[in-house]
Amino acid sequence: MLNSSTPSIRRRSLSLAVVGIVGLSSLVGLPDPAAADDPTRPGWTLLYNESFTNPIDTANAPWVRETYAQPFDTIMDDNGQWYRNDYGPAWTTAMNSFRTYRKEFPVGQNGWLTASLSARDWNADGVIESPPSLTREALGSEFVAKMNVPDHTGGVILRPSQQLPDAYRVEYKLKTIDFGGKRNGTINYGGRVNGYSTTGCKTQHPWGEGSDSPGWTGDASVPYCQWQDVRAGNYGYNGFHFMSIVDFANPAPRNNHFWHYRRKVLMDSFSQHPDRVGSGTGGRVCDSNTNTYYNYRDGNFNTVNMWISGMPNWNPGRGGLAGNSQWFMTSCSGGVAEQQLSSAAELQPELMPNTFYTFAIERDATGYVLEASGNFARVGQKTLRFHRPFVVNNNPIWHYNVKASEYNGQFNGNLVQNDYNGSTTWPNQWPAGSAYPDWFVIGDLYTNVYEGSASLTDVRLYVPSAAPTNLALNRPATADSQCAAAEAPAKAVNGSVSGGNTDKWCSLGTSKWIRVDLQAARQVGRVVLRHSGAGNEKAVWNTRDFDVQVSADGVTWTTVASPRGNTANVTTHTFTPRSARYLRVNVITPTSDSDRAARIYELEAYAS
């Protein structure tokens, strides 16, 4: 009996050109690490908060054989037509050499979460040799859900039991993780290699990278151990999905190539083996303190990748695989999503569980927010937060529309495979009238790669609270000057940033300021400024140094915020609420380059 499995090489589009995609860094509603157990989030109403104080009941959940009689699709699903077209009859023989079993059970208040597990029966005798598990355990003063995957052919995920609302925030605390990466400077720790057991072979069988991928014969009839090794070598890597948003209902663990066609946005780890890095860089990692990159090979291999899936290659060619383009966001790119493997940070697993990491994804009417907080290597305690609109420069987030009304069909296409053993066309992969409600996935969702354990708690689902009143909306605004007639101060209080490059106040004056008259004394405790990048202009033109001031009479001013060195597209300035009739922004340094113009796309004021 072979006790191994198949992590397929995670397909990264490293050679594609960088294309500028706007990513909006924001500081709205960030959790305070010192009060991390407080579930209050400004602007959000908490629906569920699962802290696993009650036992997880798995007693009545049997393992059920997966026959694939009704596959989710015929593309890259586990017994998908794509593999048969590529590898031929030998692949079907390889697929039939084992059995797959699944288990699912409800978790949490009213069963709002579902645990979905997948396991392999190697010799088809009805006994799972190394079953994965999800168990409740005490960890200090908390309870956690522990995911344990002792063989990389298994998988464990948590997902919502119902589709997510149109707008939401999902977050949780990661307390421990052991899915590869270095520990105290080495990839070999705990008697394992990059998190994998040293017992037996561990290969990609039966879902290889495609028959023409380098590093093996491409012949599906070769023995299990002759497929691509996932523990070491050119295809060696481990990992974990901190959180993904996917485009289909009731997700369950499947082979990794399937997921490359089904994700919208995601945060994950990518723990490469040094053999895979080889003499190259292995990609790059952002030092968010200096906003400079360092080579992956010089890090600790516990990366946090914050990225989106873009359009697929509609005709990959013989011996290849279906999959989507991949766009990565970091502080070093100013939150702009770039088509180059770039990690936003690195975890420090050695510090856990005394420290933890919080991961969150939000969806609003304009796009998605990816957020990660914790004590990251090289940079310390920090919150990394990036907003990516649904479409930027004609580059969409794949299947972003949760309702048909959000999309007009402009990115539709046919997926075409002309391969060695067959040809298939899958038409209308994103037609007008389609809708793809969101589902989140947390855990090990690959059944041919990833092995290890992780624990988490405080899984929370929020929906937007009733919208607060923008006290500055359409109020009289004046300024020192304006760059053009179409860029008057009134544009900064019109409630819009999407009206093009003139939907802003702009000034080239010697002293640059904008003032808003609230027309009555009002309680003000929060001011939001949307800078150049929020209006789809250059992020380097975001207002760099400025003062936010309030006044009761328009004569005597009190400074409530003095940002310096700002690079964010959107900034939020919260202070003790006070009575004020007038607001003013004094611009000291308008940009981070030599451009002299001050630009404010929107000035908003709220009671708190």
C-alpha positions as CSV (number, residue, x, y, z in Angstrom):
1,M,0.0,0.0,0.0
2,L,1.4,3.4,-1.0
3,N,1.0,6.0,1.7
4,S,1.5,9.1,-0.3
5,S,-0.3,11.7,-2.4
6,T,-0.3,14.3,-5.0
7,P,0.4,18.0,-4.5
8,S,0.4,19.4,-8.0
9,I,2.9,22.2,-8.6
10,R,1.1,25.3,-7.8
11,R,0.8,27.0,-11.1
12,R,2.2,30.5,-11.0
13,S,2.3,32.8,-14.0
14,L,5.8,34.2,-13.4
15,S,6.6,35.2,-16.9
16,L,3.5,37.3,-17.6
17,A,4.0,41.1,-18.0
18,V,3.1,43.3,-15.1
19,V,-0.2,45.2,-15.7
20,G,-1.3,48.0,-13.4
21,I,-4.4,47.2,-11.5
22,V,-5.6,49.6,-8.9
23,G,-5.6,48.3,-5.3
24,L,-7.0,50.7,-2.7
25,S,-5.1,50.5,0.6
26,S,-7.5,51.5,3.4
27,L,-7.5,52.0,7.1
28,V,-11.2,51.6,7.7
29,G,-12.5,49.4,10.4
30,L,-9.2,47.7,11.3
31,P,-9.2,45.5,14.4
32,D,-7.0,46.8,17.2
33,P,-4.6,44.0,18.1
34,A,-4.8,45.0,21.8
35,A,-8.5,44.3,21.7
36,A,-8.5,41.4,19.3
37,D,-11.2,39.5,21.1
38,D,-13.7,42.4,20.8
39,P,-15.9,41.5,17.8
40,T,-17.1,45.1,17.3
41,R,-16.2,46.4,13.9
42,P,-17.2,50.0,12.9
43,G,-19.8,49.9,10.2
44,W,-20.6,46.2,10.6
45,T,-23.2,44.1,12.4
46,L,-22.1,40.8,13.7
47,L,-24.3,37.8,12.6
48,Y,-22.2,34.8,13.8
49,N,-19.2,34.4,16.1
50,E,-18.0,30.8,16.3
51,S,-15.5,30.4,19.2
52,F,-16.0,26.6,19.5
53,T,-17.0,26.7,23.1
54,N,-19.5,23.9,22.3
55,P,-18.2,20.5,21.2
56,I,-18.1,19.7,17.5
57,D,-20.5,16.8,16.9
58,T,-19.2,14.4,14.2
59,A,-20.8,11.2,15.6
60,N,-23.5,10.9,13.0
61,A,-21.4,11.9,10.0
62,P,-20.3,8.8,8.2
63,W,-17.6,8.6,5.5
64,V,-19.4,8.3,2.2
65,R,-17.7,7.1,-1.0
66,E,-17.4,9.7,-3.7
67,T,-18.4,7.9,-7.0
68,Y,-18.3,11.1,-9.1
69,A,-21.6,10.0,-10.7
70,Q,-22.6,13.7,-10.6
71,P,-19.4,15.7,-10.9
72,F,-19.6,19.5,-10.3
73,D,-18.3,20.0,-13.8
74,T,-16.4,18.1,-16.5
75,I,-13.4,20.4,-16.8
76,M,-11.0,20.1,-13.9
77,D,-13.1,18.2,-11.4
78,D,-11.5,15.1,-10.0
79,N,-12.6,12.8,-12.8
80,G,-12.8,15.6,-15.3
81,Q,-12.8,15.2,-19.1
82,W,-9.7,17.4,-19.3
83,Y,-7.4,14.7,-17.9
84,R,-8.9,12.0,-20.2
85,N,-8.3,14.3,-23.2
86,D,-4.7,14.8,-22.2
87,Y,-3.5,11.5,-20.8
88,G,-5.8,9.0,-22.5
89,P,-7.1,5.7,-21.1
90,A,-4.1,5.2,-18.8
91,W,-5.3,8.2,-16.7
92,T,-8.7,6.5,-16.1
93,T,-6.9,3.4,-14.8
94,A,-4.8,5.6,-12.5
95,M,-7.9,7.3,-11.2
96,N,-9.6,4.0,-10.5
97,S,-6.7,2.6,-8.6
98,F,-8.0,4.1,-5.3
99,R,-11.3,5.3,-3.8
100,T,-12.2,8.7,-2.4
101,Y,-14.4,9.2,0.6
102,R,-16.1,12.4,2.0
103,K,-17.6,13.5,5.3
104,E,-19.6,16.6,6.1
105,F,-21.2,17.9,9.2
106,P,-22.6,21.2,10.6
107,V,-20.6,23.4,13.0
108,G,-21.5,26.4,15.1
109,Q,-24.6,28.3,16.0
110,N,-27.6,27.0,13.9
111,G,-25.1,25.0,11.9
112,W,-24.0,28.2,10.0
113,L,-20.7,26.5,9.2
114,T,-20.1,23.2,7.4
115,A,-17.0,21.1,7.8
116,S,-16.1,19.2,4.6
117,L,-13.5,16.4,4.6
118,S,-12.0,14.2,1.9
119,A,-9.9,11.1,2.4
120,R,-8.3,8.4,0.2
121,D,-8.7,4.6,0.5
122,W,-5.5,3.5,-1.2
123,N,-6.3,-0.2,-1.7
124,A,-10.0,0.1,-2.1
125,D,-10.8,-2.1,0.8
126,G,-13.2,0.3,2.5
127,V,-10.7,1.4,5.1
128,I,-9.2,4.9,5.1
129,E,-5.6,4.5,6.0
130,S,-4.9,8.1,7.1
131,P,-8.2,9.9,7.7
132,P,-8.1,13.7,8.2
133,S,-10.1,15.3,11.1
134,L,-11.6,18.4,12.5
135,T,-11.7,18.4,16.3
136,R,-12.3,20.9,19.1
137,E,-9.4,21.4,21.5
138,A,-8.6,23.6,24.4
139,L,-5.7,26.0,23.7
140,G,-4.9,28.2,26.7
141,S,-8.1,30.0,27.7
142,E,-9.6,29.5,24.3
143,F,-11.2,26.6,22.3
144,V,-10.0,26.1,18.7
145,A,-11.0,23.9,15.8
146,K,-8.0,21.9,14.8
147,M,-7.6,20.7,11.2
148,N,-5.3,17.7,10.9
149,V,-4.4,16.2,7.5
150,P,-1.9,13.4,8.1
151,D,-1.6,12.5,4.4
152,H,-1.6,15.0,1.5
153,T,-4.3,13.1,-0.3
154,G,-6.8,14.2,2.4
155,G,-8.4,17.6,2.9
156,V,-10.3,19.6,5.6
157,I,-12.1,22.9,5.1
158,L,-14.7,25.1,6.8
159,R,-17.2,26.8,4.6
160,P,-20.6,28.6,5.2
161,S,-23.6,26.4,5.1
162,Q,-25.5,29.0,3.0
163,Q,-24.2,31.4,0.3
164,L,-22.8,34.7,1.7
165,P,-24.7,38.0,1.5
166,D,-24.0,40.4,-1.3
167,A,-22.0,42.5,1.1
168,Y,-20.2,41.0,4.1
169,R,-17.0,40.7,6.2
170,V,-15.7,37.3,7.1
171,E,-12.8,36.9,9.6
172,Y,-11.1,34.5,11.9
173,K,-8.0,34.0,14.1
174,L,-5.3,31.5,13.1
175,K,-3.8,30.2,16.3
176,T,-1.3,27.6,15.0
177,I,-0.2,26.4,11.6
178,D,2.1,23.5,10.5
179,F,1.8,23.2,6.8
180,G,5.5,23.5,5.9
181,G,7.9,26.4,5.7
182,K,11.0,26.9,7.8
183,R,11.1,26.5,11.5
184,N,14.1,28.1,13.2
185,G,15.8,28.4,9.8
186,T,15.3,25.0,8.4
187,I,12.8,23.2,6.2
188,N,13.4,19.9,8.0
189,Y,11.9,19.9,11.4
190,G,9.9,17.4,13.6
191,G,11.1,14.5,11.6
192,R,9.4,15.8,8.5
193,V,10.4,17.5,5.3
194,N,8.6,20.8,4.6
195,G,5.8,19.6,6.8
196,Y,5.4,16.2,5.0
197,S,5.9,12.8,6.6
198,T,9.0,11.0,5.3
199,T,7.2,7.7,4.8
200,G,6.6,6.4,1.3
201,C,6.3,8.3,-1.9
202,K,4.3,11.5,-2.2
203,T,3.4,12.5,-5.8
204,Q,0.8,14.3,-7.8
205,H,-0.9,11.2,-9.0
206,P,-3.4,11.2,-10.7
207,W,-3.7,14.9,-11.3
208,G,-0.4,15.9,-12.7
209,E,0.6,19.2,-14.2
210,G,-0.3,18.0,-17.7
211,S,1.5,15.5,-19.9
212,D,3.9,18.1,-21.3
213,S,5.0,19.6,-17.9
214,P,8.7,19.1,-17.3
215,G,10.2,16.8,-14.7
216,W,8.5,13.5,-15.6
217,T,7.6,11.3,-18.6
218,G,4.0,12.6,-18.9
219,D,2.9,9.0,-19.2
220,A,-0.1,8.3,-16.9
221,S,0.6,4.6,-16.8
222,V,3.9,4.9,-14.9
223,P,3.8,3.8,-11.2
224,Y,2.7,6.1,-8.5
225,C,6.2,7.0,-7.4
226,Q,7.2,8.2,-10.8
227,W,4.7,11.0,-10.9
228,Q,6.0,14.5,-9.8
229,D,7.2,14.4,-6.2
230,V,5.5,17.0,-4.0
231,R,7.7,16.7,-0.9
232,A,10.9,17.8,-2.6
233,G,12.3,18.3,-6.1
234,N,11.1,20.7,-8.7
235,Y,7.5,20.3,-7.7
236,G,7.9,20.3,-3.9
237,Y,5.7,22.7,-2.0
238,N,3.3,22.7,0.9
239,G,0.7,25.3,1.9
240,F,-2.7,26.4,3.3
241,H,-5.6,28.5,2.3
242,F,-6.0,31.2,4.9
243,M,-9.3,32.2,3.2
244,S,-10.6,32.0,-0.4
245,I,-13.8,33.2,-2.0
246,V,-15.0,30.7,-4.6
247,D,-17.7,30.8,-7.3
248,F,-19.8,27.6,-6.6
249,A,-22.0,26.3,-3.9
250,N,-21.1,23.8,-1.2
251,P,-17.3,23.6,-1.9
252,A,-15.5,20.5,-0.8
253,P,-11.8,19.4,-1.1
254,R,-10.8,18.5,-4.6
255,N,-7.6,18.4,-6.7
256,N,-5.7,21.6,-6.9
257,H,-6.1,22.2,-10.6
258,F,-9.9,22.3,-10.1
259,W,-9.5,25.2,-7.6
260,H,-7.3,27.2,-10.0
261,Y,-10.4,27.7,-12.1
262,R,-12.9,28.3,-9.3
263,R,-11.4,31.0,-7.1
264,K,-12.2,34.7,-7.1
265,V,-9.9,36.2,-4.4
266,L,-7.7,34.4,-1.9
267,M,-5.1,34.6,0.8
268,D,-2.8,31.6,1.1
269,S,0.6,30.3,2.0
270,F,3.2,28.9,-0.4
271,S,5.9,26.9,1.3
272,Q,8.3,25.9,-1.4
273,H,11.0,23.3,-1.0
274,P,14.4,24.7,-1.7
275,D,14.7,22.3,-4.6
276,R,11.8,24.1,-6.3
277,V,13.4,27.5,-5.7
278,G,16.7,26.2,-7.1
279,S,19.1,28.9,-8.3
280,G,16.3,31.4,-8.8
281,T,14.7,33.9,-6.5
282,G,11.6,31.8,-5.7
283,G,9.5,34.9,-6.2
284,R,9.6,38.0,-4.0
285,V,8.4,39.1,-0.6
286,C,7.5,42.6,0.4
287,D,9.0,44.3,3.5
288,S,6.1,46.6,4.3
289,N,8.3,48.8,6.6
290,T,10.6,49.8,3.8
291,N,8.3,49.0,0.8
292,T,11.1,47.1,-0.8
293,Y,11.1,43.4,-2.0
294,Y,13.5,40.7,-0.9
295,N,13.9,37.3,-2.6
296,Y,11.7,34.4,-1.4
297,R,14.8,32.3,-1.0
298,D,16.1,34.7,1.6
299,G,12.9,34.5,3.8
300,N,11.4,31.9,6.0
301,F,9.1,30.3,3.4
302,N,5.9,31.0,5.5
303,T,4.5,33.5,3.0
304,V,1.2,35.3,3.1
305,N,-0.1,35.8,-0.5
306,M,-3.0,38.2,-1.0
307,W,-4.2,37.9,-4.5
308,I,-7.0,37.7,-7.1
309,S,-7.8,35.4,-10.0
310,G,-8.2,37.0,-13.3
311,M,-9.2,35.8,-16.8
312,P,-8.3,32.2,-17.9
313,N,-6.3,31.2,-20.8
314,W,-9.1,30.1,-23.1
315,N,-7.0,27.7,-25.1
316,P,-4.0,26.4,-23.1
317,G,-2.7,24.0,-25.8
318,R,-1.7,20.4,-25.7
319,G,-0.4,18.9,-22.5
320,G,-1.4,21.9,-20.4
321,L,-4.1,22.7,-17.9
322,A,-7.0,25.1,-17.5
323,G,-6.4,27.9,-15.0
324,N,-6.7,31.6,-14.4
325,S,-4.2,34.4,-14.4
326,Q,-3.0,35.4,-10.9
327,W,-2.5,39.0,-9.6
328,F,-0.8,39.7,-6.3
329,M,-1.2,42.8,-4.0
330,T,1.5,44.1,-1.6
331,S,2.4,47.3,0.2
332,C,5.4,47.5,-2.1
333,S,3.2,47.9,-5.1
334,G,1.0,50.4,-3.3
335,G,-1.8,47.8,-3.2
336,V,-1.8,47.6,-7.0
337,A,-2.4,44.0,-8.2
338,E,0.5,42.8,-10.3
339,Q,0.8,39.7,-12.4
340,Q,4.0,38.5,-10.7
341,L,4.4,36.2,-7.7
342,S,4.7,38.6,-4.8
343,S,4.0,37.8,-1.2
344,A,2.7,40.5,1.1
345,A,4.4,39.2,4.3
346,E,5.7,36.1,6.1
347,L,4.2,34.5,9.2
348,Q,6.3,33.6,12.3
349,P,4.9,30.1,13.3
350,E,7.4,29.8,16.0
351,L,5.6,32.6,17.9
352,M,2.3,30.8,17.8
353,P,0.0,30.3,19.7
354,N,1.3,33.1,21.9
355,T,0.7,35.4,18.9
356,F,-2.0,34.8,16.3
357,Y,-3.0,36.1,12.9
358,T,-6.3,37.5,11.8
359,F,-7.5,37.0,8.2
360,A,-10.5,38.8,6.8
361,I,-12.2,39.3,3.4
362,E,-14.9,41.9,2.7
363,R,-17.1,42.4,-0.3
364,D,-18.9,45.7,-1.0
365,A,-20.6,47.2,-4.0
366,T,-17.3,48.0,-5.7
367,G,-14.9,45.2,-5.0
368,Y,-13.2,43.0,-2.5
369,V,-10.9,43.8,0.5
370,L,-8.2,41.3,1.6
371,E,-6.9,41.9,5.1
372,A,-4.2,40.2,7.3
373,S,-3.1,41.3,10.7
374,G,-0.4,40.0,13.1
375,N,3.3,39.9,14.0
376,F,5.0,39.4,10.6
377,A,8.6,38.6,10.0
378,R,10.9,41.6,9.6
379,V,8.1,44.1,10.0
380,G,6.4,43.3,13.4
381,Q,2.8,43.9,14.3
382,K,0.9,45.2,11.3
383,T,-2.4,45.2,9.4
384,L,-2.1,44.7,5.7
385,R,-5.3,45.7,3.9
386,F,-6.0,46.0,0.1
387,H,-9.1,46.8,-1.8
388,R,-9.4,45.6,-5.4
389,P,-12.3,46.8,-7.6
390,F,-14.1,44.2,-9.6
391,V,-12.7,45.5,-12.9
392,V,-9.7,47.7,-13.5
393,N,-8.3,48.6,-16.9
394,N,-10.6,45.9,-18.4
395,N,-9.0,43.2,-16.1
396,P,-11.8,41.6,-14.0
397,I,-11.8,39.5,-10.9
398,W,-13.0,36.2,-12.2
399,H,-16.8,35.6,-11.8
400,Y,-17.0,38.6,-9.4
401,N,-20.8,39.0,-10.0
402,V,-23.0,37.5,-7.3
403,K,-26.0,38.8,-9.1
404,A,-26.7,38.9,-12.9
405,S,-27.4,42.6,-12.7
406,E,-23.7,43.3,-11.8
407,Y,-22.3,42.0,-15.1
408,N,-23.2,42.5,-18.8
409,G,-21.3,39.5,-20.4
410,Q,-18.3,41.4,-21.7
411,F,-15.8,38.8,-20.5
412,N,-17.6,35.7,-21.8
413,G,-15.6,33.1,-23.7
414,N,-15.3,29.4,-24.7
415,L,-12.8,27.2,-23.0
416,V,-11.2,25.0,-25.7
417,Q,-9.0,21.9,-25.3
418,N,-7.4,20.3,-28.3
419,D,-5.2,17.6,-26.7
420,Y,-3.4,14.4,-27.5
421,N,-6.3,12.1,-26.7
422,G,-9.4,14.2,-27.3
423,S,-10.8,17.7,-27.8
424,T,-13.6,19.4,-25.9
425,T,-15.1,22.9,-26.0
426,W,-16.9,24.2,-22.9
427,P,-18.9,27.2,-24.2
428,N,-20.1,30.4,-22.4
429,Q,-17.9,30.3,-19.3
430,W,-19.1,33.7,-18.2
431,P,-22.2,34.7,-20.1
432,A,-24.6,37.6,-19.6
433,G,-27.3,36.7,-17.1
434,S,-24.9,34.5,-15.1
435,A,-24.4,34.9,-11.3
436,Y,-21.9,33.4,-9.0
437,P,-22.8,33.8,-5.3
438,D,-19.8,33.9,-2.9
439,W,-18.7,31.0,-0.6
440,F,-15.6,31.2,1.6
441,V,-13.2,28.3,2.1
442,I,-10.7,28.0,5.0
443,G,-8.2,25.2,5.3
444,D,-6.6,22.4,3.2
445,L,-8.7,22.1,0.1
446,Y,-6.3,20.2,-2.1
447,T,-6.5,16.4,-2.3
448,N,-3.1,16.0,-4.1
449,V,-1.0,18.5,-2.1
450,Y,-0.7,20.0,1.4
451,E,-0.1,18.0,4.5
452,G,-0.1,19.2,8.2
453,S,-2.3,20.8,10.8
454,A,-3.7,24.1,11.8
455,S,-6.0,25.5,14.5
456,L,-8.3,28.5,14.4
457,T,-11.1,30.2,16.3
458,D,-13.4,33.2,16.3
459,V,-14.9,32.7,12.9
460,R,-17.1,35.7,12.4
461,L,-19.6,36.8,9.7
462,Y,-20.7,40.5,9.5
463,V,-23.0,42.4,7.3
464,P,-23.0,46.2,6.8
465,S,-24.7,48.3,9.4
466,A,-27.1,50.9,8.4
467,A,-25.1,53.4,6.4
468,P,-24.0,56.4,8.5
469,T,-24.9,59.8,7.3
470,N,-22.1,61.7,5.5
471,L,-22.4,65.1,7.1
472,A,-20.3,66.7,4.3
473,L,-22.3,65.4,1.4
474,N,-23.3,68.2,-1.0
475,R,-22.5,70.9,1.6
476,P,-20.9,74.2,0.4
477,A,-17.2,73.8,-0.2
478,T,-14.6,76.4,-0.8
479,A,-10.8,76.2,-1.5
480,D,-7.7,78.3,-2.0
481,S,-7.9,77.6,-5.8
482,Q,-8.8,75.0,-8.4
483,C,-6.8,73.5,-11.3
484,A,-9.6,73.8,-13.8
485,A,-13.3,74.8,-13.9
486,A,-14.3,71.2,-13.8
487,E,-12.2,70.5,-10.7
488,A,-14.0,72.8,-8.2
489,P,-14.2,72.1,-4.5
490,A,-17.8,71.0,-4.8
491,K,-16.5,67.9,-6.6
492,A,-15.0,66.7,-3.3
493,V,-18.4,66.6,-1.6
494,N,-20.6,65.2,-4.4
495,G,-20.5,61.6,-3.1
496,S,-18.7,60.2,-6.1
497,V,-15.2,59.1,-7.1
498,S,-16.1,57.3,-10.3
499,G,-16.8,60.2,-12.6
500,G,-13.4,60.3,-14.2
501,N,-10.3,62.4,-13.5
502,T,-12.3,65.6,-13.1
503,D,-14.5,64.1,-10.3
504,K,-12.2,65.8,-7.7
505,W,-11.0,69.0,-6.2
506,C,-7.6,70.0,-7.5
507,S,-5.3,72.9,-6.5
508,L,-2.0,74.2,-7.7
509,G,-2.1,77.2,-5.3
510,T,0.8,78.2,-3.1
511,S,-1.2,77.3,0.0
512,K,-3.6,74.4,-0.7
513,W,-6.7,73.9,1.3
514,I,-10.3,72.9,1.0
515,R,-13.1,73.9,3.5
516,V,-16.6,72.5,4.0
517,D,-19.4,74.3,5.7
518,L,-21.7,71.7,7.4
519,Q,-24.3,74.6,7.7
520,A,-25.0,73.9,11.4
521,A,-23.0,72.7,14.4
522,R,-22.8,68.9,14.3
523,Q,-21.1,66.2,16.2
524,V,-18.1,65.0,14.1
525,G,-15.8,62.1,15.1
526,R,-14.5,60.7,11.8
527,V,-13.3,62.2,8.5
528,V,-12.6,60.0,5.4
529,L,-10.5,61.3,2.6
530,R,-10.4,59.6,-0.8
531,H,-7.2,60.6,-2.6
532,S,-5.9,60.3,-6.2
533,G,-5.7,56.5,-6.3
534,A,-9.3,56.2,-5.2
535,G,-10.3,58.0,-8.4
536,N,-8.1,55.7,-10.5
537,E,-5.3,58.2,-10.9
538,K,-1.7,57.5,-9.8
539,A,-1.3,56.3,-6.2
540,V,1.9,58.2,-6.0
541,W,-0.3,61.4,-6.2
542,N,-2.1,60.4,-3.0
543,T,-2.0,63.4,-0.6
544,R,1.3,62.9,1.3
545,D,1.3,65.4,4.2
546,F,-1.7,67.2,5.5
547,D,-3.7,68.4,8.5
548,V,-7.4,67.7,9.2
549,Q,-9.0,70.6,11.2
550,V,-12.4,71.4,12.6
551,S,-13.9,74.8,13.7
552,A,-17.1,76.1,15.3
553,D,-16.8,79.5,13.7
554,G,-14.5,79.2,10.6
555,V,-11.9,81.4,12.4
556,T,-10.4,79.3,15.2
557,W,-9.3,75.9,14.0
558,T,-8.4,72.7,16.0
559,T,-6.2,70.1,14.3
560,V,-7.6,66.6,14.8
561,A,-5.2,64.6,12.6
562,S,-1.8,65.3,11.0
563,P,-0.9,62.4,8.7
564,R,2.7,62.4,7.3
565,G,4.1,60.2,4.6
566,N,0.7,58.9,3.5
567,T,0.6,56.6,0.5
568,A,-2.9,55.1,1.0
569,N,-5.7,55.8,-1.5
570,V,-8.2,56.1,1.3
571,T,-7.5,57.4,4.7
572,T,-9.8,57.5,7.8
573,H,-9.2,59.9,10.7
574,T,-11.0,59.1,13.9
575,F,-11.0,61.3,16.9
576,T,-13.1,62.1,20.0
577,P,-16.4,63.4,18.6
578,R,-16.8,67.2,19.0
579,S,-19.1,69.9,17.9
580,A,-18.0,71.5,14.6
581,R,-19.6,73.5,11.8
582,Y,-16.6,73.7,9.5
583,L,-14.0,71.2,8.3
584,R,-10.7,72.0,6.6
585,V,-7.9,70.0,5.0
586,N,-4.6,71.9,4.8
587,V,-2.3,70.2,2.3
588,I,1.4,70.5,3.2
589,T,3.0,68.1,0.7
590,P,0.6,67.2,-2.1
591,T,2.2,64.1,-3.6
592,S,5.0,61.6,-3.2
593,D,6.7,62.6,-6.4
594,S,7.5,66.0,-8.0
595,D,3.9,66.7,-9.1
596,R,2.7,69.9,-7.3
597,A,-1.1,69.4,-7.5
598,A,-3.2,68.5,-4.5
599,R,-6.1,66.1,-5.3
600,I,-9.0,65.2,-3.1
601,Y,-11.7,63.1,-4.8
602,E,-14.0,63.0,-1.8
603,L,-14.1,64.5,1.7
604,E,-16.6,62.7,4.0
605,A,-17.5,63.5,7.6
606,Y,-19.4,61.2,10.1
607,A,-20.5,61.5,13.7
608,S,-18.4,58.5,14.7
